[in-house]
Amino acid sequence: MAETHDVVFFNYTVLDWAYAAMGCFVHGMGKKLIMDLDDALWYVNPDNIAYSSLKKVGGRQILTSILRDVDGVTATTLYLKHLINHETGISYDKMQVVPNCIDLNYYKYKFEPKDQYKITLFYYGSTSHFNDLLEGGFVEGMTRIFADYPNVVFRCIGANIPELKMKWGERYTYGWGHSDVYKWISEKFPVYMKEADIMVVPLGNNIYNRCKSDIKFIETATTATPGVFQKMLPYTEYIQHGETGFLAETPEEWYRYIKILIDSKEERRRIGENAYKYVVENRQIQQLIPTYARFILTILNKGV
């Protein structure tokens, strides 16, 4: 590949031997390497499946060494870009923020608000977000919602939390996603989102989570489903509170904003349509081509 290409762009790795083999070959050919990093792996949470390997085999140190060796780095958020600089010392001119975006050729399912008695609050996420669902403000706010609205259920995909099942009983149900992201998008995602009325996304306030992207917001926005999201980065950077979504932190805020969406079908429609419009106008992957092109050219021209 290095013989016919000027740049090798790759997702992050902490495999020292794999990077050494590729890096030596590519740099030996006089070509450039750009690595994409979308997580603050130095601060990975203990409930993440990668935690033990990163901690035991020196993955953090390996990651730092690789980042210092590559020619350029892309990061999904400005906060993560600053953290990379702090952890590695590499200069800002070697880094480019490229927000996560959506291809509407795949995310092509848009739903109208339903006019029915039952209201489904919805969440999906992997095991690395189990602790986020136990975030205090969210749990207290949801418990108040269940007390006031017998017609509300919480559907949770990918996360079976025993504590929540014990607390909320049959109001809390769960299902499973798919390990293949394309099958998730085409087979599972539209089925679950058609059922959903309101997306709820709690997030524990720590460095690792603050470096994550707003991918849950932009994915669900493609279906015009309104949502209430944790009032912290990454959501505060992109969501316009009260227009494209709601931001909540305290039990009262979680209760208040979920209640607004439960009580008004038209409010669900307004927020959902605003979110959808935002994604169409600002977060399609095709719109990022100039950003990628300018950064790649910048890296190519360094040292020439």
Stockholm file with secondary structure:
# STOCKHOLM 1.0

chainA/1-304         MAETHDVVFFNYTVLDWAYAAMGCFVHGMGKKLIMDLDDALWYVNPDNIAYSSLKKVGGRQILTSILRDVDGVTATTLYLKHLINHETGISYDKMQVVPNCIDLNYYKYKFEPKDQYKITLFYYGSTSHFNDLLEGGFVEGMTRIFADYPNVVFRCIGANIPELKMKWGERYTYGWGHSDVYKWISEKFPVYMKEADIMVVPLGNNIYNRCKSDIKFIETATTATPGVFQKMLPYTEYIQHGETGFLAETPEEWYRYIKILIDSKEERRRIGENAYKYVVENRQIQQLIPTYARFILTILNKGV
#=GR chainA/1-304 SS CTTTCSEEEEECCCCHHHHHHHHHHHHHTTCEEEEEECSCGGGCCTTSTTHHHHHHTTHHHHHHHHHHHSSEEEESSHHHHHHHHHHHCCCGGGEEECCCCBCTTTSCCCCCCCCSSCEEEEEECCGGGTGGGGCHHHHHHHHHHHHHCTTEEEEEESCCCHHHHHHHGGGEEEECCCSSHHHIIIIIHHHHHHHCSEEEECCCCSHHHHTSCCHHHHHHHTTTCCEEEESSTTHHHHCCBTTTBEEECSHHHHHHHHHHHHHCHHHHHHHHHHHHHHHHHHCBGGGGHHHHHHHHHHHHHTTC
#=GC SS_cons         CTTTCSEEEEECCCCHHHHHHHHHHHHHTTCEEEEEECSCGGGCCTTSTTHHHHHHTTHHHHHHHHHHHSSEEEESSHHHHHHHHHHHCCCGGGEEECCCCBCTTTSCCCCCCCCSSCEEEEEECCGGGTGGGGCHHHHHHHHHHHHHCTTEEEEEESCCCHHHHHHHGGGEEEECCCSSHHHIIIIIHHHHHHHCSEEEECCCCSHHHHTSCCHHHHHHHTTTCCEEEESSTTHHHHCCBTTTBEEECSHHHHHHHHHHHHHCHHHHHHHHHHHHHHHHHHCBGGGGHHHHHHHHHHHHHTTC
//
